[in-house]
């Protein structure tokens, strides 16, 4: 079965200590685990960097502080993930998927691209467990993909992470690894 790894929103704004909407240390702590997953997936499946990308005047900023504005430091991949992407971005199975919604499948073409590669199962990691990870798993379910959510590869700034992992398992039949 062909698989894909979806790395969700691991940007400076969401992970770096100085990010505008940061998870902080919990997000930083999952980077080595995500890098190991990416290395394992490369060569056998797709690695998709699914990244929030907003215009400076995005209506999203009525509800949230400005973050991940296209082309800014805050929108760039965080730390060693940026170096990993720079090394592998020319690989045909390493994709950068800009997204304007919490759900990495919404209006991005990700589902179609994965089906073109015969992907049946997606592995999800990144931030935030209870927002973009959760809604990306919902999107995967709606698109017909099985999901595996990596507990060690997810983080959030709330105390709802475990509850939302359980919701992913119950609602979308995701495997929690």
Secondary structure by P-SEA (a helix, b strand, c coil): cbbbbbbcccccccccccccccccaaaaaaaaaaaaaaaaacccbbbbbbbbbbccccccccccccccccccccccccaaaaaaaaaccccccbbbbbbcccccccccaaaaaaaaacccbbbbbccccccaaaaaaaaaaaabbbbbbccccccccccaaaaaaaaaacccccccc
